[in-house]
């Protein structure tokens, strides 16, 4: 089964979605399952994982409702306040829905030390009791903190979103690569091959711009812990859905068929229990 492990849906709200600034007008509108379904079909992708973009339980319920109505949405990574006193009750409530697969917090927007706060660590520790995954959304300068987070939670399934957003536009790679390799030593961490074209020059990227970054990820995680993700509709800032698929297809087309299947869906199915 081919799976897009990372995409979003929203009814655009300019007050709530302030992260969509004046340079991002292409995505300042609604994006819903009816918009994604034909793109998946054109690329022969069987399903997707919807990931939170807003930090609210309203968003989590919105995504779960879409998944209930659209069978091609195979799972949801939602948001719950991991620092809340009633976290256990909230996790119990949401995991009654079998489509609720994991949790994400937009850590890339948080201050240094956020992931290592006792309140956040306490929340992360509860996830495995509910068989939930955690998506790590960070920038490269937060990788060292993420490594400590993972070290403290060796039994928690983690996945790194967007390769930690490396500096592809400037072709900076060395420090990022070193930290990625350290993170990948922890076998409970997977990595999404996603979000790359928006870290490149939006108007002038070439497929080969990503090769070195993909090679680092492959060397570090191996084909058993990598998964394709489109980051649609955010990817539309720099290219089409087909462009994103083609970048990965071009890179893996010389791999063994079994490894291609893992990266393009099997790993996501296993990780998220789809």
N, C-alpha and C positions, 0 to 999 in steps of 0.2 A: 504493500500500500504506500503510495506517495503522499507525503504530508508536508504542508507548509507549517512549520513549528512556531511561526511568530508573525501575527498581523493584528490589526486593530479595527474596531468599529466605533463610530461616534455620530451623534447629532451635534453638529458644531454649535458651540456656545462661546461667543467672543469674550465673555467675562470669565468663564471657567477655564477656557483653553487659551490662556494668555501666552503659553509657550509657543503658540503659532503666531509668529510676529509678521511684520510687513514683508519680509523676504519669502514668506511661506504661503502666499495667497492661493497657490494651486491646491492646497489642502484645507483651506478655510471654508469648508462646506461639509455636508453630510456624507458619510461613507458607511454603507450598510451591506448586509449579505447579498442583496440583489445586484450590487455593484461588483462584488468579488467573485460570485459564483461563475460567471462566464469566463473570467480570467483563469480560474482554476481549471475549468474544463478545457480551455484552449491549450493549456500547458500540461494537460493530462495528469493533474494533481487531484487526488481523491478526497482530501479533506484538509482541515486547518485547525490550528490552536489559536483562539482569540485571547489576546493579552491586554491587561488593563492599561489605560492611558491616563485615567483620572484617579486620584487617591480618595475614593469614597466607596462605601458599601452600595450606594445607589448604582454606581458603575458596575460593580460586581453582579448585582441582580439584573441589570440591563443586559450584560453579556450572557448570563445564564439563560435569560428569557429568549435571547436570539438563538442560542444553541438548541434550546428545546424546540424552536420553530423551524430550524434549519439543520437537518441531519448531517450536512457536510462539515459543520462545526463540531469537531470531535471532542473538544475539551476547552476549558476556560482557566486561565491564570488570572485570578482576581486580586483585589486589594482588601486587606483587613488590617486594622491597626494592631501591629504586632506588639506594641507597648501598652495596650489597654489592659486594665485590671480584669476585665471579663473576657479575655481572649479565648480561653478554653470554651466558654459558652458560644462565642461567635464561630469558632472553628467547628464545633459540634453542629451548629445550625447549618452552616454552609455545606459541610461534608455529607449531609443527608441527601444532597443532590449529587449523583454519580458523575455529572459533567464537570464538577468543580475539582480541578486537578492540582492546583498550586497557587502560590502567593507571590506577589512582587511589590516592592516598594521602590519609588524613583529615587534611589540613593545618590544618583549623579548630581542631584540638586541639593544635597545635604552637606553640612559642614564636616570637616575632618573629625574623625572619631565616632561618627554616628553608628557605624556597624558594630562597634565594640562597646557601646553603652550596655550596662547590665540589663536595662529594660528591654533593649532590642535583642540581646543574646537570649534572654529568658523566653522571648517570643519565638525565636528561631528554634529553640530546643523543643518547643511544643509541637512543631509541625510534623515531625516523624511519627508522633503518637497517632496522627490522623492520616498517615500515608500521603502527605502532601509534599510537593517539590517547592523549591525556592529559586526564582529567577534573579540573578545578580545583574543589576543595571548600574554601571559605573563608567567613569572615565579612566584613562591609563594611570593618572596620578593616585587613584584609589585602589590600585591592584594590591599594593602591599597590605593594606588594611583588609582587603578581601581574603588574602592568603591566611591571615590570622583568624578571620571569621571561620574559614573552612577548617583550619587546624583544630579549632575549638569544637567543631561539630562533625566528627568523622563519619557519623552514621546518617547524616542528612543529605539527601540528593539535592545537588545544586546544578544550575546551568548558567553559564556566563552569556549574557545577551550581547550581540553585536561585536564579539571579540574584544569587549571593553573599549570600543570606539577608538581604534588607533589613529594616528595622525597621517592618514593616507594622502591627503592633499599635499603635505610637505614631505612625504616619503621618509618620515622619521620612523625607525623601527627597532633599533638596538635595545634600548632600555625596556620598551614594551615587550619585545620578544623574550628577554631574560625573565621578566616577571610572569609572562604567560607560561613559560616552561616550569617555573616554580609552582604556579597554581595547579597545573595539570598533573603534577606528581601525586596529587590527591585524587584517588580513583573514583571518588563520589562526585566529581565535578565533570560536567559535560560542557560543550561550547556550541553556540549557534553561529553558523555562517550566515550572518544577517547584518543589515544596517551598514553595509560597506560603501555603497555608492554615495550616500549622504555625508560620508566622511572624506570623500574625494572632491575634486573640483567638479561641482555640479554640472557645469556646461562643457567640460573638456576632458572627462575621464576616458580611459581606454581599458579594455578588459585586462590587459597585462599589468595595469597599475596595482592589481590586487594579488597577483601571483605570489609575491614574497610573503605577504601576510597570511595567505591561505596555506603556504608551505610551512610556516611556523606553526600554525594551528594543527595541521596534519601531523607534523613531527611530534608535537607536544601531546595531543589528545588521541591520535590514531583514528582510524575510520570507525571504531566502535563507540566513540564518544563525541562525534560531530553530527550536527543536524542542520539541514537547510531551513532558512526562514527568509521570508520576503521583506518583512517590515513594511508591508503595504498598509495604509496608503502613504506613509511618510516617504517611502522610496520614490514616489512620484515627483518629488522635488528635483530629482536628478536623473530620472529615467522611467521606463515603463516596467510593468510587472514582468513582461517577457525578457527585458534586459537583465533583470535580477536573476531569473532562472537560467538564462544563457551563460552568465558569468560562472555559475557553479557547474553547469553542464560541460562547458568548455574545459574547466579545470579537472573534472573527474572523469572525462570520457575515456581516458586511458587506464583507469583503475579496473580491477576485477569487477565483474558484474555484481558479485555479492557485496563488495564494498560500496559500490554506487547505490545499491538498494538500501544499505544501512544509512548512508548520509541523507538520502532523499526521502526517508520515511520510517524505516524500521527502528532506528535509534529513538526517534521522537515517540513512536508507539510504545516502546519499552520504557522510556524515561517517564512519560506522562501516564502510562497505563491506559492507553486509548482503546 
